[in-house]
Each structure stands twice: as C-alpha cells, then as structure tokens.
Amino acid sequence: MAEELTPETPEETETEEQPIKQRKNGLYGGVSDELAENMRSGWADTELHDLAPIAQADKTAARRAALSARFPGERLVIPAGKLKTRSNDTEYAFRASTEYAYLTGDQTQDGVLVLEPTAGGHEATIYLLPRSNRENGEFWLDGQGELWVGRRHSLAEAEQLLGIPAKDVRELADALKEATGPVRAVRGHDAGIEAALTDKVTAERDEELRVYLSEARLIKDSFEIAELEKACASTARGFEDVVKVLDKAEATSERYIEGTFFLRARVEGNDIGYGSICAAGPHATTLHWVRNDGDVRSGDLLLLDAGVETNELYTADITRTLPINGRYTEIQRKIYDAVYEAQEAGIAAVKPGAAYRDFHDAAQRVLAEKLVEWGLVEGPVDRVLELGLQRRWTLHGTGHMLGMDVHDCAAARTEMYVDTTLEPGMCLTVEPGLYFQADDLTVPEEYRGIGVRIEDDILVTEDGNRNLSEALPRRADEVEAWMAALKG
C-alpha cells in the first residue's frame, strides 16, 4: 500500500479555511514548491450534469416526510458515520449507518442528514464532503483526498441524485453549536456531531428517535421487497457455488467455503450482510461459528448460514445444513427431518393477523415432540414447553425481522415487535434448529456433534406468506438431488 507524501510546511499547500489532514509519517520527505504548483493545474473539469435520481428517491422522500410528521418543530440529526481504524493507518471498509441510508439512499462516509423545523414541517439538508480541493493540494496530500481513495460526487451532483439540498459537512458542527430549539440525534456514529450537540440533546429524546426509525422499518415498501428478493437470489447462487467446490474445501478448510461465498457477495452485491457461518462437523453446534478455520470432512454435515447484502444494503439470511459427501446418514436425516418439520410448522404460522410469536411456538412444539419421542426428555410435551426443557438443544429463538440489518428493527419496542401481530410487508426469518454438543452426555453418542438449522426469509403477504429463498431446496431428498446435480 502506498504512503502519502507530506509537504515541508503546512503553509505551502493549505489555506486557513480548508486545512489538510496530513499524515506526517511519510517516508519520502516533503514536497517542493514546484511540485505543489504543478499539481494545482492541468486538470479537466469532470463535473457530471443531468444525473438521474437514485431508484429509491421517492421512497426516501416519503420516509423523511413520515419522520417529519412524527417530530414536528424539532431539529433531527442523522449521521452516516466515520471510518473506523482497523490497524495503525488502515481502516475497515465503510458501511453507512442504517438510519442514514434508509432516509437518504446515500452511503457516503461523514455524511449527515439534518431536518430543520419549518412552519410547514421540516426542510431536509444533506451535509457531505465536497470534491477535494485542488488549489490547496487537498486532493493529493490528504489521506482521504480523491487521488488516494477515488472521486466523490460534488454537492451539486449529490443534490441531483438524492433529491436533497446538499452543503459542506465541514461547516455543520459549528452551525449545530449555534442551533437553538429542541434537537434529537441518532447516536453512536459521529463523535464530532455528538460533541457539537452535547448541551442540546438528551439520551431519552435521542432514544425515541432511534426507536421510531427502527419501527419505521418493520413494514417494507416495494423497493425494499425487491432488494430482499435480489439478496435472496444472489445468496442462493452463492450456496450453489459452495456445493460445487466442497471437494476443494475438504482439501483446505471451512475458509474455502467462506471465501467462495464472499466472492459471490462482492460480485453481485456490496458485501456479506454478516459474518458467514461455515460450520462443518461439530462446529455446527456453535450458533455463531465465524472462525471458519476447521476441517471439512466427508460424512459430516456443513451448516452454512450466510447472506448477500445488496448494493443498497439489504441482506438475505439463509441457512442450509448439507451433507458434505452429498448423502445424509440415517441419524443425520432423522435430526434434519425433525428440523424441517418444525420449520414447515413455523412457516405455516406466518400470516397477517397472527401473533408474531406464533411461528416460534409452532416450531418449538414440533421440536419438543421429537425430543420426547426420542426419549431425550420426559413428557408430556406441554410440560416440556412450559419448563423450556427443549431449549437445551434448540437454544435460540426461531426467527427475527430482516431488512437493512440482518437483525432488523432491533430497537423497536416489545409491543411493536415480539408482542405485535404480523402485517403484510413484514419480512422475517424462520430458522429452527437442533444442536447436540459433542460433550453432551445426556444424549446417545450417535447424536453428539450434530447441529442442524434450516432458515428461510419469509415475506408476510395479504393472504399468507411468500418464501423469498424458496429457490434453495429444503427437504432432505431434494437437497441430495440438488447437490448431485451441481456436482455432476
């Protein structure tokens, strides 16, 4: 990785109005006056004109209007966030805050959406970094200058794309310090903005804003549903990619599986929506196994829990438990079929007007029945469920809301989420599982080290539900046939 040049003195290449954030540890010394002068000129005008608005511009405008109606007369501040250091002078890939991206469609680091109260509602302004200044050398001397990290949109271009007036974000902190009247902000993304508002906001008021923005995403609009469909389709192709290279994974490790799926995510989307779980053999009994450094062995199961995040930041969340050699053993199929039956019951319970908890209860009942039938826990089933005895082997809830976050709407109030009733437009996962730890002496030895989870992304429709991830087979015999065809 190249390292930035630095000028001999700041005065040579910066102005008071726009100081350059230089890195002073360059290995190549300073910059001559002649070079600095040379770099100021000879550049073509690359301003873009007549840009079409982003595809979701009408949706983001409607979301801002709803937000405005909820908090009349208050200034609302929603930051995108900052780069985060990974190590020394390298950063993690930037991912805009969900709240900011949901309201703007923009994914730019340092961006901030501000809704200023007016007599008729609010006036929205998006504060962004403008194009790098070439006159003062910012574009090539600043570590985040465009010569180093690539071109960004001008403020005028951003206005055309997003449909929101744009201003220089470097002026925002001072403006917020002078602001009067009630203010709410989304916290945890931009320390500088929070510092500018420190005497103007309260934790309680800010939490109300965060909760509102979480609950606003409970019901997806048509753009969001299309993005989730796209994410599921790409994820299905990623699972197919993995099946085709299982022989190579056996020669290496779970990381071959992780890397294979990641390639699909980066080619067809923005990223993976969460750390891929590529759990082979007994690792499948660890719910969030993301180390992915274990062996992949013929005869074991592979629990693959992964999702592609689209370029607009909507993620799928799908799990399949696959026989690495293409055929389930008798005990593997027995456990797999039980989980499949539980998932079928859970999916059938997803419909408008049903209680959110119904699909969890339906799936848990099936699993409890199986555990009693197998003699692993003493019945009757109602007693098992009342005491939660099945949870030793089922462990987690049966699903969650899905959207821009893999665990979407997480700040929603209990009465609006787990205690609510399902409505058309909600999208959730149904993902029962059975996990028999390798050291669990309460179960027969043949069960130990087997973990099975099956997960699909389910959209609530007007008359029931639709499985957005149905392209991937679920029934054991269908899984085997699908794998054989892919390997053939």
C-alpha positions as CSV (number, residue, x, y, z in Angstrom):
1,M,0.0,0.0,0.0
2,A,1.4,3.4,-1.0
3,E,2.0,6.0,1.6
4,E,1.1,9.7,1.2
5,L,3.6,12.4,0.5
6,T,3.7,15.3,3.0
7,P,4.6,19.0,2.4
8,E,7.6,20.6,4.0
9,T,5.4,23.0,5.9
10,P,1.6,23.3,6.1
11,E,1.6,26.8,4.7
12,E,3.0,25.7,1.4
13,T,-0.1,23.8,0.4
14,E,-3.1,24.6,2.6
15,T,-5.3,27.6,3.4
16,E,-6.7,28.6,6.8
17,E,-10.2,27.9,5.5
18,Q,-9.5,24.3,4.4
19,P,-6.7,22.8,6.4
20,I,-5.4,19.5,5.1
21,K,-5.5,16.5,7.4
22,Q,-2.0,15.3,6.6
23,R,-0.3,12.2,7.7
24,K,3.1,13.2,8.9
25,N,4.8,9.9,8.9
26,G,5.5,9.7,5.1
27,L,8.8,8.0,4.1
28,Y,9.5,10.2,1.1
29,G,10.1,13.6,2.7
30,G,8.4,16.9,1.8
31,V,7.0,18.4,-1.3
32,S,8.8,21.1,-3.3
33,D,7.1,24.4,-4.2
34,E,7.5,23.5,-7.9
35,L,5.7,20.2,-7.4
36,A,2.9,21.8,-5.4
37,E,2.4,24.4,-8.1
38,N,2.4,21.8,-10.8
39,M,-0.3,19.8,-9.1
40,R,-2.6,22.8,-8.9
41,S,-3.2,22.9,-12.6
42,G,-3.8,20.9,-15.8
43,W,-6.9,19.0,-14.6
44,A,-10.0,18.6,-16.7
45,D,-13.4,19.6,-15.5
46,T,-15.2,16.4,-14.6
47,E,-18.5,17.8,-13.2
48,L,-21.4,15.5,-14.1
49,H,-24.7,17.0,-15.2
50,D,-28.3,15.8,-15.7
51,L,-27.9,12.9,-13.4
52,A,-31.0,10.7,-12.9
53,P,-32.3,10.4,-9.3
54,I,-31.5,7.2,-7.4
55,A,-34.1,4.4,-7.8
56,Q,-35.5,4.8,-4.3
57,A,-35.6,8.7,-4.2
58,D,-39.3,8.7,-4.0
59,K,-39.2,6.2,-1.1
60,T,-36.6,8.0,0.9
61,A,-38.6,11.2,0.5
62,A,-41.7,9.5,1.8
63,R,-39.7,8.2,4.8
64,R,-38.4,11.6,5.6
65,A,-41.9,13.0,5.4
66,A,-43.1,10.4,7.9
67,L,-40.2,11.3,10.2
68,S,-41.0,15.0,9.9
69,A,-44.6,14.3,10.9
70,R,-43.6,12.3,13.9
71,F,-41.3,15.0,15.4
72,P,-42.8,18.4,14.4
73,G,-40.9,21.5,15.5
74,E,-37.6,19.6,16.3
75,R,-34.3,19.6,14.6
76,L,-33.3,16.0,13.7
77,V,-29.7,14.9,13.0
78,I,-28.9,11.6,11.5
79,P,-25.2,10.9,10.7
80,A,-23.8,8.3,8.3
81,G,-20.7,7.6,10.5
82,K,-17.0,7.8,10.2
83,L,-14.2,5.5,9.0
84,K,-13.1,3.1,11.8
85,T,-9.4,2.2,12.2
86,R,-8.6,-1.5,11.6
87,S,-4.9,-1.2,12.4
88,N,-2.5,1.7,12.5
89,D,-3.3,3.8,9.4
90,T,-5.7,1.3,7.7
91,E,-9.5,1.4,8.0
92,Y,-12.3,-1.0,7.8
93,A,-14.5,-0.8,4.7
94,F,-17.1,1.9,5.4
95,R,-20.7,1.0,5.8
96,A,-23.2,3.9,6.4
97,S,-25.5,3.7,9.4
98,T,-28.7,2.0,8.6
99,E,-30.8,5.0,9.7
100,Y,-28.9,7.4,7.4
101,A,-29.0,5.1,4.4
102,Y,-32.7,4.4,5.0
103,L,-33.6,8.1,4.9
104,T,-31.3,9.3,2.1
105,G,-30.2,6.4,-0.1
106,D,-26.7,7.7,0.3
107,Q,-23.8,5.7,1.6
108,T,-21.1,8.3,1.9
109,Q,-18.8,8.4,5.0
110,D,-19.0,11.6,7.1
111,G,-22.4,12.4,5.7
112,V,-25.1,13.9,7.9
113,L,-28.8,14.4,7.3
114,V,-30.4,17.3,9.1
115,L,-34.1,18.1,9.2
116,E,-34.6,21.7,10.1
117,P,-38.1,22.5,11.5
118,T,-40.2,24.9,9.5
119,A,-43.7,26.3,9.8
120,G,-44.9,23.5,7.4
121,G,-42.8,20.6,8.7
122,H,-39.1,20.3,8.0
123,E,-36.5,21.3,5.4
124,A,-34.0,18.5,4.8
125,T,-30.4,19.1,4.0
126,I,-27.7,16.6,3.5
127,Y,-24.2,17.5,4.6
128,L,-21.4,15.9,2.7
129,L,-17.7,16.2,1.9
130,P,-17.5,18.2,-1.4
131,R,-15.0,17.3,-4.1
132,S,-11.4,17.5,-3.0
133,N,-9.8,21.0,-3.3
134,R,-7.1,21.0,-6.0
135,E,-6.0,24.5,-5.4
136,N,-4.7,23.8,-1.9
137,G,-3.5,20.3,-2.6
138,E,-6.1,18.5,-0.5
139,F,-6.9,16.1,-3.3
140,W,-3.4,14.6,-3.3
141,L,-2.0,15.4,0.1
142,D,-4.9,14.4,2.3
143,G,-5.1,10.7,3.1
144,Q,-8.8,10.9,2.2
145,G,-8.2,13.0,-0.9
146,E,-9.7,11.9,-4.2
147,L,-6.3,11.0,-5.7
148,W,-5.9,8.4,-2.9
149,V,-9.4,7.0,-2.4
150,G,-11.3,7.9,-5.6
151,R,-13.7,10.5,-6.9
152,R,-16.7,11.5,-4.8
153,H,-19.8,13.4,-6.0
154,S,-19.8,17.1,-5.9
155,L,-22.6,18.7,-3.8
156,A,-24.5,19.6,-7.0
157,E,-24.3,16.1,-8.2
158,A,-25.4,14.7,-4.8
159,E,-28.5,17.0,-5.0
160,Q,-29.5,15.6,-8.4
161,L,-29.0,12.0,-7.2
162,L,-30.6,12.2,-3.8
163,G,-33.2,15.0,-4.3
164,I,-32.0,16.8,-1.2
165,P,-30.2,20.1,-0.9
166,A,-26.5,19.5,-0.1
167,K,-24.0,21.5,1.8
168,D,-20.4,21.1,3.0
169,V,-20.3,18.9,6.1
170,R,-17.2,20.7,7.4
171,E,-19.5,23.6,8.3
172,L,-22.1,21.6,10.2
173,A,-20.5,21.2,13.6
174,D,-20.2,25.0,14.1
175,A,-23.7,25.5,12.8
176,L,-25.1,22.9,15.3
177,K,-23.3,24.6,18.2
178,E,-25.2,27.8,17.4
179,A,-28.6,26.0,16.9
180,T,-31.5,26.7,19.2
181,G,-34.7,24.8,19.9
182,P,-35.2,21.1,20.6
183,V,-32.8,18.7,18.9
184,R,-32.7,14.9,18.5
185,A,-29.8,12.9,17.1
186,V,-29.0,9.3,16.2
187,R,-26.0,8.5,18.5
188,G,-23.1,6.2,18.1
189,H,-21.9,7.1,14.6
190,D,-20.2,10.5,14.7
191,A,-18.5,11.7,17.8
192,G,-17.9,15.2,16.4
193,I,-21.5,15.8,15.7
194,E,-22.5,14.5,19.1
195,A,-19.9,16.8,20.7
196,A,-21.4,19.8,18.9
197,L,-24.8,18.8,20.3
198,T,-23.7,17.8,23.8
199,D,-25.7,20.5,25.6
200,K,-28.8,20.3,23.3
201,V,-29.8,16.7,23.4
202,T,-30.8,14.1,26.0
203,A,-30.4,10.4,25.9
204,E,-34.2,9.8,26.4
205,R,-35.1,12.0,23.5
206,D,-32.5,10.6,21.2
207,E,-33.6,7.1,22.1
208,E,-37.2,7.9,21.0
209,L,-35.7,8.9,17.6
210,R,-33.8,5.7,17.3
211,V,-36.8,3.6,18.3
212,Y,-39.0,5.4,15.8
213,L,-36.5,4.8,12.9
214,S,-36.3,1.1,13.9
215,E,-40.1,0.7,14.0
216,A,-40.5,2.5,10.7
217,R,-38.7,-0.4,9.0
218,L,-41.0,-3.1,10.3
219,I,-43.1,-2.9,7.1
220,K,-41.1,-2.9,3.9
221,D,-42.1,-0.9,0.9
222,S,-42.0,-2.2,-2.7
223,F,-38.4,-1.1,-3.2
224,E,-37.2,-2.9,-0.1
225,I,-39.0,-6.1,-1.0
226,A,-37.4,-6.1,-4.4
227,E,-34.0,-5.6,-2.8
228,L,-34.6,-8.5,-0.4
229,E,-35.7,-10.7,-3.4
230,K,-32.4,-9.7,-5.1
231,A,-30.4,-10.6,-2.0
232,C,-32.0,-14.0,-1.7
233,A,-31.4,-14.8,-5.3
234,S,-27.7,-13.9,-5.1
235,T,-27.4,-15.8,-1.8
236,A,-28.9,-18.9,-3.5
237,R,-26.3,-18.7,-6.2
238,G,-23.7,-18.4,-3.5
239,F,-24.8,-21.6,-1.9
240,E,-24.6,-23.3,-5.3
241,D,-21.1,-22.0,-5.7
242,V,-20.2,-23.6,-2.3
243,V,-21.7,-27.0,-3.2
244,K,-19.6,-27.1,-6.4
245,V,-16.3,-26.7,-4.5
246,L,-16.9,-28.9,-1.5
247,D,-14.1,-31.2,-2.7
248,K,-11.7,-28.3,-2.6
249,A,-12.9,-27.3,0.8
250,E,-12.2,-30.8,2.1
251,A,-8.6,-30.3,0.9
252,T,-8.3,-27.0,2.8
253,S,-10.7,-25.8,5.4
254,E,-14.0,-24.0,6.2
255,R,-12.3,-20.9,4.9
256,Y,-12.6,-22.1,1.4
257,I,-16.3,-22.1,1.8
258,E,-16.3,-18.7,3.4
259,G,-14.2,-17.3,0.6
260,T,-16.3,-18.9,-2.1
261,F,-19.5,-17.4,-0.8
262,F,-17.8,-14.0,-0.3
263,L,-16.8,-13.9,-3.9
264,R,-20.5,-14.1,-4.9
265,A,-21.4,-11.4,-2.4
266,R,-18.8,-9.0,-3.7
267,V,-19.6,-9.7,-7.4
268,E,-23.4,-9.3,-7.1
269,G,-23.7,-7.1,-4.1
270,N,-22.0,-4.8,-1.6
271,D,-20.7,-7.3,0.8
272,I,-21.9,-10.1,3.1
273,G,-24.7,-9.0,5.4
274,Y,-23.0,-10.5,8.4
275,G,-20.1,-12.8,9.2
276,S,-20.7,-16.1,7.3
277,I,-21.1,-19.2,9.5
278,C,-19.4,-22.0,7.6
279,A,-19.6,-24.7,10.3
280,A,-18.6,-28.2,9.4
281,G,-18.9,-31.2,11.7
282,P,-19.3,-30.4,15.4
283,H,-18.7,-26.7,14.7
284,A,-22.4,-26.7,13.6
285,T,-23.4,-26.9,17.2
286,T,-21.8,-23.5,17.9
287,L,-24.5,-21.0,16.9
288,H,-22.3,-18.2,15.7
289,W,-19.2,-20.1,14.5
290,V,-17.4,-17.5,12.4
291,R,-13.8,-18.5,12.9
292,N,-14.3,-20.8,9.9
293,D,-10.9,-22.5,10.3
294,G,-11.9,-26.1,10.9
295,D,-11.7,-29.2,8.8
296,V,-14.3,-30.1,6.2
297,R,-14.8,-33.9,6.2
298,S,-16.8,-36.3,4.1
299,G,-19.5,-37.9,6.2
300,D,-20.0,-34.7,8.3
301,L,-22.6,-32.0,7.9
302,L,-22.0,-28.4,6.8
303,L,-24.2,-25.8,8.4
304,L,-23.9,-22.8,6.1
305,D,-25.6,-19.6,7.4
306,A,-24.8,-16.7,5.0
307,G,-26.4,-13.8,3.2
308,V,-25.5,-11.4,0.4
309,E,-26.0,-7.7,1.2
310,T,-27.2,-5.8,-1.9
311,N,-25.6,-2.6,-3.1
312,E,-28.5,-0.8,-1.4
313,L,-27.6,-2.6,1.9
314,Y,-30.5,-5.1,2.2
315,T,-29.4,-8.5,3.3
316,A,-30.6,-12.1,3.0
317,D,-30.2,-14.5,5.9
318,I,-30.4,-18.2,4.8
319,T,-29.2,-21.4,6.4
320,R,-28.9,-24.8,4.9
321,T,-27.4,-27.9,6.6
322,L,-25.8,-30.0,3.9
323,P,-24.2,-33.5,3.8
324,I,-20.6,-32.8,2.7
325,N,-20.5,-36.0,0.7
326,G,-24.0,-35.4,-0.7
327,R,-25.8,-38.1,1.3
328,Y,-27.3,-37.8,4.8
329,T,-26.6,-40.7,7.2
330,E,-29.5,-42.3,8.9
331,I,-29.1,-40.3,12.2
332,Q,-28.3,-37.0,10.3
333,R,-31.5,-37.4,8.3
334,K,-33.5,-38.2,11.4
335,I,-32.4,-35.0,13.0
336,Y,-32.7,-33.0,9.8
337,D,-36.2,-34.2,9.1
338,A,-37.3,-33.1,12.6
339,V,-35.9,-29.6,12.0
340,Y,-37.6,-29.5,8.5
341,E,-40.9,-30.5,10.0
342,A,-40.5,-27.8,12.7
343,Q,-39.7,-25.2,10.0
344,E,-42.7,-26.2,8.0
345,A,-44.9,-25.6,11.0
346,G,-43.3,-22.3,11.7
347,I,-43.7,-21.0,8.1
348,A,-47.3,-22.1,8.1
349,A,-47.9,-19.9,11.1
350,V,-46.7,-16.7,9.3
351,K,-49.7,-14.8,8.0
352,P,-51.5,-11.5,8.5
353,G,-53.2,-11.2,11.9
354,A,-51.1,-14.0,13.5
355,A,-49.2,-13.1,16.6
356,Y,-45.5,-12.6,16.0
357,R,-44.7,-15.3,18.5
358,D,-46.9,-17.9,16.8
359,F,-44.2,-19.2,14.3
360,H,-41.7,-19.6,17.1
361,D,-44.3,-21.5,19.3
362,A,-45.3,-23.8,16.4
363,A,-41.7,-24.7,15.6
364,Q,-40.8,-25.3,19.2
365,R,-43.7,-27.6,19.7
366,V,-42.6,-29.9,16.9
367,L,-39.1,-30.0,18.2
368,A,-40.3,-30.7,21.7
369,E,-42.5,-33.5,20.4
370,K,-39.5,-35.1,18.7
371,L,-37.3,-34.8,21.8
372,V,-40.0,-36.6,23.8
373,E,-40.4,-39.2,21.1
374,W,-36.7,-39.9,21.0
375,G,-36.6,-40.2,24.8
376,L,-34.2,-37.3,25.3
377,V,-36.6,-35.5,27.6
378,E,-39.6,-36.6,29.7
379,G,-43.0,-35.6,28.5
380,P,-45.7,-34.6,28.2
381,V,-44.9,-32.0,25.5
382,D,-46.9,-29.3,27.3
383,R,-44.7,-29.8,30.4
384,V,-41.6,-29.6,28.3
385,L,-42.6,-26.4,26.7
386,E,-43.8,-24.8,30.0
387,L,-40.5,-25.5,31.6
388,G,-38.5,-24.8,28.5
389,L,-36.7,-28.1,28.7
390,Q,-36.3,-28.3,24.9
391,R,-34.0,-25.3,25.0
392,R,-31.0,-27.4,25.9
393,W,-31.0,-28.5,22.3
394,T,-33.0,-25.7,20.5
395,L,-31.1,-22.9,22.1
396,H,-32.3,-19.8,20.2
397,G,-35.4,-18.0,19.0
398,T,-37.0,-19.2,15.8
399,G,-36.5,-16.0,13.8
400,H,-36.2,-12.3,13.6
401,M,-37.1,-9.3,11.4
402,L,-34.9,-8.9,8.3
403,G,-34.0,-5.9,6.2
404,M,-31.1,-3.5,6.1
405,D,-29.8,-5.1,9.2
406,V,-29.7,-8.8,9.5
407,H,-31.4,-8.5,12.8
408,D,-33.6,-5.6,11.6
409,C,-35.7,-3.2,13.7
410,A,-33.7,-4.3,16.8
411,A,-34.6,-1.0,18.7
412,A,-38.3,-1.4,18.3
413,R,-40.4,-1.6,21.4
414,T,-41.5,-5.1,22.6
415,E,-45.2,-4.3,21.9
416,M,-44.3,-3.3,18.3
417,Y,-42.1,-6.3,17.6
418,V,-42.3,-9.6,19.5
419,D,-45.7,-8.8,21.0
420,T,-47.3,-7.5,17.9
421,T,-49.4,-9.1,15.1
422,L,-48.0,-9.7,11.7
423,E,-48.9,-7.4,8.8
424,P,-48.3,-7.6,5.1
425,G,-44.9,-6.2,4.2
426,M,-43.1,-7.6,7.2
427,C,-40.2,-9.8,6.4
428,L,-38.8,-12.3,8.9
429,T,-36.7,-15.4,9.2
430,V,-37.9,-18.8,10.2
431,E,-35.0,-20.8,11.5
432,P,-35.5,-23.7,13.9
433,G,-32.5,-25.8,14.9
434,L,-31.4,-28.8,16.9
435,Y,-27.8,-28.8,18.3
436,F,-26.3,-31.7,20.1
437,Q,-23.0,-30.7,21.6
438,A,-20.0,-33.1,21.2
439,D,-19.7,-33.3,25.0
440,D,-23.4,-33.7,25.9
441,L,-23.6,-36.9,27.9
442,T,-27.5,-36.6,28.2
443,V,-27.9,-37.8,24.6
444,P,-26.8,-41.0,22.8
445,E,-23.3,-40.9,21.4
446,E,-24.6,-41.0,17.8
447,Y,-26.3,-37.6,18.3
448,R,-23.3,-35.9,19.6
449,G,-21.6,-33.3,17.4
450,I,-24.6,-32.9,15.1
451,G,-26.1,-29.5,14.5
452,V,-28.9,-28.7,12.1
453,R,-30.5,-25.4,11.2
454,I,-32.8,-24.6,8.3
455,E,-33.5,-20.9,7.7
456,D,-35.6,-19.1,5.1
457,D,-36.6,-15.5,4.6
458,I,-40.4,-15.1,4.7
459,L,-42.5,-12.1,3.5
460,V,-45.9,-11.6,5.0
461,T,-48.4,-11.1,2.2
462,E,-52.1,-10.1,2.1
463,D,-53.2,-13.7,2.0
464,G,-50.4,-15.6,3.8
465,N,-46.7,-15.6,3.1
466,R,-44.1,-16.0,0.4
467,N,-40.7,-17.7,0.9
468,L,-38.2,-15.4,-0.7
469,S,-35.5,-18.0,-0.5
470,E,-37.5,-20.9,-1.9
471,A,-35.0,-21.4,-4.8
472,L,-32.9,-23.4,-2.4
473,P,-34.3,-26.8,-1.7
474,R,-35.1,-27.8,1.9
475,R,-36.4,-31.3,2.1
476,A,-33.7,-33.9,2.6
477,D,-34.2,-35.8,-0.6
478,E,-34.4,-32.6,-2.6
479,V,-31.2,-31.3,-1.0
480,E,-29.4,-34.5,-2.0
481,A,-30.7,-34.4,-5.6
482,W,-29.8,-30.7,-5.9
483,M,-26.2,-31.4,-4.7
484,A,-25.8,-34.3,-7.0
485,A,-26.9,-32.2,-10.0
486,L,-24.5,-29.4,-9.1
487,K,-21.6,-31.8,-8.6
488,G,-22.4,-33.8,-11.7
